[in-house]
Amino acid sequence: MTSSAPATVAWAIIAFSVLSVMLRLMWLHGRRRPGERLVTYGLLFGVGAAMLRERAVQNALQDAGIFQVGFTRQLGTVFIVLTFAPLVLLALSWSETWPDRAVRTSRVVWVAVYLSVALMLSAGTHARDLGQYIDRTEGWQTVLYFTLFSLWCATTGVVVTWASIRDLRAGHLRPSHRLTYGLILFVGVWATEEAVSILVSAVCAATGTGRAFVDFRFAANERNFIYLLLLGAIPASAQVMVEIARRLRMDPASRAVRRLTPLWTALVTVCAAEIPRPSQQDPAVGPERRLHRMTVEIRDCLLVLGRYSEPPPDDLPEDLAETVQIVQALRRKTSGATPGRHVRLHASAPGRDIVDERRTLRSIAAHWDEAAAHVDGAGLLDGAR
């Protein structure tokens, strides 16, 4: 195919996608990031497909004596098929059983896609010899060519749809996660419909029937892919933006670490004897792991302070009162008070996951100085009396 999108729009999208691919290869392509590698492969093949569909590239390759325009057009479609392989593997990797079959399944998928593209290029020889678009060429070769394409498109759609439905039915998802899976489900259903529609168009073209539908599919195929690349490049670049923010220490984890540090320091200093901590901190640990470690240690400290705690004061706003309760327990332990009956503090209450707990701890940290001032002021008043 040859893209019918405006050249300025197409090349702007391609440039954005190329930049995303380059940054992903630099920062997100390590062996510890198999999922990110699959996303990078998919985006890389998508960029290749978009470039091969541009008329300027097709003419340049022909003028250089590398590929004829007809071959380059079909090669662009082949690169779209290559894009499907990492997407299928990415969706399969969401399963809990994936680690046991990752290597074997990955080999099967990659070998299958390479064989498919070889067969597609072979089947496309007939149309190239006639100097025609294979989308409009009569003959069984057209059916074979687009059957292979539709199989990969449908496989991607079915696997993505199944994985989304499975996780949505499992429940206990946050609203943002439900929205994400809903969007993935929409893409999966759409890809499945496209596979069926393209195969029907191929059969019509091969048999010389349904010209109106063939023309409709032909125009849609020429127009749509560059915008689909943009839809894929935007979420693929999101992790790049996160990495840039992390390197600038402006990511949510780094900001949370800075906010929690005063609270964490005060609690760990007093409760060091009761909570397990590493003998030394690894400076290479990223902000996400550091935040997780701080959250666990703060939670352990709050469990220890529960034996020095009393109910929160009634004359203060709820968030401030809960923080004052923690500060008072901390002061009692520091002063050598005798532990009493355990009182569960708000941040260590059951039924929350790590995200909710971090949100609660950030609220406590935001009121920490105010709560400490309140407790100190109350102590001075008691002393004056």
N, C-alpha and C positions, 0 to 999 in steps of 0.2 A: 504494500500500500504506500501511497504518498499522502502526507498530511495535508489537509486543506485548511488548517488553522492559520491565522495571520503569522507571518514569519517573525515579527517582533515579539508577539506573545509566545510563540513556540520557543524561540531561542532564550527568552527571559526565563521560562520555566526550566529549560534544559540547563542553563547556567546555574540557577538556584539548586537544581538537583545534583549537578556535578560538584558544587561546593559542599553540599551535604555529604555526598559520597566520600570526598577527599577527607573531610574532617572525621567522618566515621572510621575510615581506614586508619587515620592517625591515632584516634583516641579510643575507639570502641571495637577493636578487632582482635583483642587478645584471646588466648585459648580459654580463659575463664568466662568468656562471654559468648557461648554458642548461639544463644538466641539473637544477640545483636549482630553476630556474623551473618546469620541467615537474612536478617533485615537488610544488611549492607549488600549481600549478593543480589537480593531481589531488586533493590534500588539500582544497583550497577547494571543489571541486565535491562531494567526498564529504561535507563538513560541510553543504553546502546540501541534499544528498539526505537526510541524517539528520534535519535540522531539519524539512524538509517532510513527513517520515513521522511526525512526532510529532503525536498527537491534539490537544494544546494549540495547536500552531501552526495546524493545519488549521481548528480551530474559531475561532481568533482571526482568521484571514484571512477566513473567511466572515462573522463578526460585523462585521468592518470593511467588508464589501461589496467586498473586493478579488477573491477567488477563491472559487468553490464548493468544498466539500470534495472532490468527485469530481475536479475539475481539479487540486487540490493533490496528491492521491494520485498521479495520473499524472505530475505535474511532478516529484515525488520520484524516480520511475523514470527520467525523462528526465535528471535530474541524475546518476544513476548512469551512464548512457550517456556523458554528457559527461566523466565521470571516466576512462572508458576511453581517450579520445583522447590525453591527455598520457602515459598509461602505454604506449600503443603507440609513440609517438614516442620515449619514453625508451629502450625496448628496442631500437628501430631505431638509436638514436644510438650503441649499443655497437659498431656495425660500423665497420671502418676506412675504408670508402667513404662514411660518413655526411657528412663536410664537403662533398663534391661534390654531394650531392643534398638537403641539409638544408632549404633554402628551399622548393624545389619540393614535396618530400614533405610538409612541414609544412602548406603551403597546401592540398594535396589532402586531407589528413586532417581539418583543421579544417572545410573546406567540406563534406566528406562527413558529418561528425558533426552539423553544424548542419542539413543537409538531413534527416538521419535523425530528429532530434528533432522537426522540424516535421511530418514524415510520421507519427510516432508520436502526437503530440497530435491530428493530424487523424483518424487511425484510432481514437483513443480517444473520439471524439465519440459514437459509437454507444452505448458503455457508459455514458457520462455521461448521455446522454438517458434511458436506462433506469434510472439511479440504481443501477447495479451496479458491483462490482469487475470490471475488465476481465479479471482472471485467471480469472473464472468465467462470462464472458459468451459465449454461442454466437454464431457468425458469423465470416465471413472476416476482419473487422477485427481480431479477437483474434489470428489467425494472423499477419497483417501486422505488428501491433504488436510481438509477441514475436519474430518473425523478425528484425526490425531490432535488437532488444535482443540476441538470441542471436548475431547476426553480429558485433556489436562485442565481446561477451564472448568469443566463440570466437577472434576475431582477436587480442585481447589474449593469450589463453591460448596460441595457436599461436606468436605472435611471441616471447613470453617463453620458451616451451619450447624453441624453435629456438635462440634466442640462448644459453640456458643449456647446451644440449647441445653447441653449437659450441665454447664456451669450455672446457667440461669435457673434450671430446675433444682440444682443443689441448694440454692437459697443462701441466706446469711451474707449477702453481698451489700456493699455500700452503694448509695445512689450513683456515685461516679462510676463504680464498676459495672452496675447494671446498665448505665448509659453506654459505656464502652462496649459491652457484650451485645447490646442492642444494635449499635452501629455495625459491629462485625457481622452480626446475623443478617442485617440488611445487605451488606456487601456479599455475603455468601449466597443469599437468595438471588441477588441480582446477577452474580457470576454464573449461577446455574441456569438462569433464564437466558443469559447471553449465549451460553454454550448450545442450548437447544435451538435458539433463533438462528445462530450462525450455521449450524449444521443443516437446518431446513433450507436456508438460503443457498448453501452449497449444492444440495440435492436439486433445487430448482435450477440453478445455473448449469449443472451438469446435464440436466435433461432438457434444457431449453424452455422451461416453463416458469410461470410466476415472475415475469420480468419486473413488474412493479415492486414486488417484495425484494428482489435481488438488488434493484437500484436503491431502495430504501436502506438496506443493510450496507451496501457499498458506501453510501454517503455517510452513514453513521460510523462505520469503521474508519473512514478517512478523518473524520472530525473529532472523534471522542478520545483517542488514546492520550494525546498530549495533556488533556485535562485530567485524565485518570492518573497520569504520572504525577501531576501536581498534588492530587489528593493523597497519593502515596508518599510523596516527598515531604509533605508538611508534618505528618506524625513521625516520619523517619528522622526529621531534623529536630524534633522536640528533645530527644535525648542529647543531641549535640548542644542545644541551648542549655540543657541542664549541666552538661559537662563544662561549658564555658562559665556558667554561674559558679560551679563548684571550684574551678580554678581561681576565680576572682573572690572566693569565699562569700558569695552572695546567694548561694543556694539555700533552700529551706533548712537542710540539716545543719549547715554551718551557722545560720542565724539562730537556730534552736540551741545549738551548743553554746553560743555566746550568751544567750538569754538564761540558760540553765546553770551556767558555771558558778555564779555566786551561791545559788541554792545548793548545788551539788557539793561545793567546797565546804560550806558550813555543816552539812549533814555528814559527809564522809569524815571530816575532821573529828567530830564528836563520836561517831559510831564505828570508827576504824577497827576496833577490837572485835566487833560482833559480825561484820560482813566480810565475805571472801572477796579479795581484790588481787589483781595481778601484782607481782613484786615490782614490775616496772612497766611503764606505758610504752607501746611501740609507736614511735613518731610517724611511721609510714601508714598507720591505720587511717582510713578515710573518714570523713565527717559522719557518714551514715553509721558505720560501725561504732565510732566514738559516741554518737548520740544514743545508740542502742545500749552500749555499756553504761553510760551515765544514767539512762532510764532504769536499768536493772538495779544499779547501785542505789539510786535514790529510793526506789521501791523497797529495797532491803532495809534501808535506813528508816523509812517510815514504819515498817513492820516492827523494828526495834523500838522506835519511839512510841509505838502504841501502848507500851507498858508504863509510859510516863505521861500519858495523855489524859485529858479530861474533856467533857463535852465543850464544843465551841461556844463563845459568848453569844447571847441572844440579841444584843443591842447593836450589832454590826451587820453590814451587808454580807450575804452568804459567802461569796468568794473571799472577802477579806477575813471573815470570821474563821473560815477553814484554815487560812494561812496563819492567823493568830494562834489557832489551836496547835499547829505544828511548831511555831516558834516557842510557845509556852512549854511544850513537851521537851524541846531541845534545851531550854534553859533549866528545866528541872533535872534533866540527865546531867548537864554540865555541872550543876551545883551539888551533885552527889545524892540526889533524892532516892529514896527506896522505890524500886519498881512496884507497881500495883497491878490491878486487874487490867487486862489488855482492852484497849478501846480502838476499834478499827478506824484509821484515818481515811479521809475521803479518797485520796489518790490511790490507796491500796485496796479499794472496795472490789469485790468480785464482779464478774460479768462484763468486764471491759477487755478490749484487745489493746495491742501496743499503741495503735494510733490514738485511741481515746485516752489512754494513759498519758501519752505525750502532750495531748491537748490540755489535760488537767494540770500536768506539771508546769506547762508554760503559763497557765493562769496563776498558779501558786507563785512562780518566779516573778511574775509581773507585780504581785502584791507583797513581795518579800520585804523590801525596804520599808514600806508603809506599815506592815505588820510588826516588824522589829521595832520601829519607832513607837508604835502604839503600846507594845509590851513594855518597852523601856520607860515610856511616859507613865504608864500605870504603876510601874514599880517605884518611880520617883514619888508619885502621889501617895502610895502606900507608906513609903519611908517618911514623908512629911507628916502623915497622920500619926 
